[in-house]
């Protein structure tokens, strides 16, 4: 974005410090990370047969962790539960273990009917094969309900993905 290049790093750091002095950013960020950590534990405990990855904190852009059933892990794929900070939404992604696998699956699934889902583009900065919104307006003040909402939609997404892949490779 053009505006960002016009501002010096010093001006940005000054604005950053000014925003931090209000205290809202720290409280929000800590709340998001605490929730994500608890969600990761909740899902990991409830689905012991899934592989749960470390929490990736990001650069205030996204925070996520992998939550992958064995069927997908064996295909070098993973499911990521993602919080997008700027949009303020939770998403679930099907991703590859690396860019090559991601590109292969985008190509493979390109000719398939993937229902309500849309394939990602193979372009720099895109880390997914398929993305789907889990919760558009998360209510962090009710974390237990939010966890259940995310769990239900994530498990439905996993089921859909497994079914799409079965057809693709069937």
N, C-alpha and C positions, 0 to 999 in steps of 0.2 A: 504494500500500500504506500502510495506517494507521501502521505503526511508523515509516516514513520521515518522516512529517510530525511525529511527536512528538520526533524527534531534531533538535537544532539543527545548522546547517551546521558550527559550531565543533566539535561532538562528532564529526560525520562526518569532518571534516578531521583531527582528532586520531587517530581510528581508521585513517584512510588513511595518515597519517605513521607510525603504529605498524606497520602492515602493510609499508609500504615499507622501514622500517628493517631488516626481516628479509632483504630482497634477492630473495625468490622472485618477487614480482610483476614487478619489472623484467626479470629473467631470462626469465620466461615470456612477457611481452609482447614483448620483443625477439626471442625465438625464434619467436613466432607471426608477427610482422611480417616477419622475415627469410624465413621459409618462404613466406609469401604473396607476397612480392616475387619470390622465386626461382620459385615456381609460375607467376606471371604471365609472367615472362620465358620459362620453359620452354614454356608453351602458345603464347605469341606467336611464338616462333621455330619451333615445330613446325607451327603453322597460320597461315602468313603471310597467307592470304586472309581471316582473321578480324580484326575490329576489336577491339583490346585497350585497355580504358580505363585510366585512372589508378587507382592503389591508394587506396581510401578507408580511412582509418585508424579512423574511428569514435571513440566515447567509451567504449572498453573494453566496448562492447556487441556490435558486429559490425565486421568488417573484410572488405572485398570489392573485387572489380574486375569490370568487364564484359568479356565474352569472346563476341563476337557474329558469327555468320556473316552474309554479305551478304543472304541471303534474309530474315532477320529484321530486319536493320537497315533494309531498304527498307520494311518494314511498321511502322517506328517502335517496334520491340521490341528487347529485349536479353536476353542471358543473363548472370546474375551468379553468380560463384563466391564463396560467402559462408562466413566462419568466425564462428560465434556463440560469443562468449567464455564466457557463463555456462553454456550447455549443453555447451560443449566439443565441438561437432560441426561438420562441414562440410555445407553444403547447396548446391544449385544452384537458382536461381530464374529463371523467365521473368518479365520485367518490361516495363512500357511506358516510353517516354521521358518520359511525364508521367502524372499521375493520370487525366486524361481518357481517354487511350489505354488505360491499365490498366483502367478501368471499362468501356470499349467492348469490350475483348477478354474480360473476365469475363462480360459479357452475351452476347456472340457465342458463347462456348464453353460457356455454361451449358446449352444444349440438346444438346450433343454428347456422344458417348461418349469420355471422355478416359482410358479404361483405368484403370490403377492410380493415376492422379493425382487430386488433389482441388483444386478451384478455391479460391483465396483469397476472402475477403470484401472488399467495398468498404467499408472502415472506416478511420478515421484511424489512422495508424501502420503500416498494412500497405502494403508497397511492392512486392508481388509479384502475379502473376496465378496462377502455379502454383509451389509449392515442393516440393523433393524432397531427401531426405537422401542425401548422398554417402558420408560416413564417420561412423559413430557413435562409434567409439573410435579417433581418429587416433593413430598412433605417430610422434611427431615425432623420435624417435631414429633412425628409418629414413626420411629424407626422400625418397629416390629411389623407394622402394616406394610411399610415400604419394602422391607426385606422379602415379605411373602409375595408382594406384587412382582418384584424383580425375579424371584425364584420361579413363580408360575409361568411368567412370560419367557424366561430363559429356557426352562425345560420344554416348553412348547416349541421354541425356536430350534433346540437341539433335535427334537423329534422330527420336525419338518426337514431339517438339514440331512439327517440320517436317511429319511425317506427319499429325498431328492437324489442323494448320492447312490442309494440302492438302484434307483431307476437309471441313473447315468451310467453306472457300471454293470447294470444287469443285462 
